[in-house]
């Protein structure tokens, strides 16, 4: 089991915080597997600082894909693909 720390933007962090969002989509530039702990630290892109809110979620499954997205450049997508991370409640 690994502990993996990642930034989370406020709108998406809030949805995970409230339980509405039970997965996470990330650029597949790091290894993540079932049983790992994903630590989400809320990051404010306007101030470029962490807000202090932190969540820890146990990874239930990981799906990787190379579908296109508006969040990353085509070069990044081609190099890494994506991963979708589901959380245990």
C-alpha distance (Angstrom), angle and dihedral (degrees) to the residues before:
residue distance angle dihedral
X1 . . .
X2 3.79 . .
X3 3.79 130.3 .
X4 3.80 110.3 -136.2
X5 3.81 121.7 -170.3
X6 3.82 121.2 -154.0
X7 3.80 138.1 168.6
X8 3.81 118.1 -111.0
X9 3.80 124.0 -163.9
X10 3.83 114.9 -125.8
X11 3.82 99.3 -107.9
X12 3.80 94.1 50.5
X13 3.81 93.3 38.4
X14 3.81 90.0 55.2
X15 3.82 91.6 53.0
X16 3.80 91.0 53.1
X17 3.83 90.5 43.5
X18 3.83 91.4 55.7
X19 3.82 93.5 43.2
X20 3.80 94.6 -115.1
X21 3.81 92.0 114.4
X22 3.81 114.5 49.9
X23 3.79 99.5 173.0
X24 3.77 139.3 48.8
X25 3.81 131.3 -144.3
X26 3.79 114.4 -148.9
X27 3.75 139.2 169.8
X28 3.80 104.6 -94.4
X29 3.82 93.7 -121.5
X30 3.82 95.0 119.2
X31 3.80 135.7 46.0
X32 3.79 117.7 -104.1
X33 3.80 128.3 167.2
X34 3.79 142.1 172.0
X35 3.80 111.5 -65.9
X36 3.81 95.6 27.1
X37 3.81 119.1 123.1
X38 3.81 116.1 -123.1
X39 3.79 111.4 -154.6
X40 3.80 111.5 -158.1
X41 3.79 116.5 -161.4
X42 3.81 114.7 -168.3
X43 3.81 109.9 -119.5
X44 3.79 124.4 -166.9
X45 3.82 108.0 -147.0
X46 3.82 91.0 -164.2
X47 3.81 95.7 58.0
X48 3.82 93.8 26.0
X49 3.80 89.2 -134.1
X50 3.78 137.8 111.5
X51 3.81 114.1 -103.9
X52 3.80 94.9 -144.9
X53 3.81 96.1 -111.7
X54 3.80 113.8 124.0
X55 3.82 132.9 -179.3
X56 3.79 129.6 -170.2
X57 3.80 118.3 -155.3
X58 3.79 129.1 -179.5
X59 3.80 111.8 -129.8
X60 3.83 112.0 -120.4
X61 3.82 97.7 179.3
X62 3.81 142.3 -14.4
X63 3.80 126.6 -144.7
X64 3.79 119.7 -172.3
X65 3.79 125.2 -158.3
X66 3.78 140.3 159.4
X67 3.79 98.5 -138.0
X68 3.78 116.0 142.5
X69 3.79 122.1 -99.5
X70 3.77 138.4 -179.2
X71 3.82 93.2 -128.6
X72 3.82 100.8 70.9
X73 3.78 135.9 38.6
X74 3.80 119.5 -98.1
X75 3.81 89.0 -113.5
X76 3.83 91.7 55.5
X77 3.81 91.7 46.9
X78 3.79 91.6 49.2
X79 3.80 91.5 48.8
X80 3.83 100.4 43.1
X81 3.81 112.3 10.8
X82 3.82 116.5 -156.8
X83 3.77 140.0 -74.1
X84 3.79 128.0 -152.6
X85 3.79 113.7 -152.1
X86 3.82 121.0 -157.6
X87 3.81 121.2 -158.4
X88 3.81 130.0 -141.6
X89 3.79 112.4 -126.4
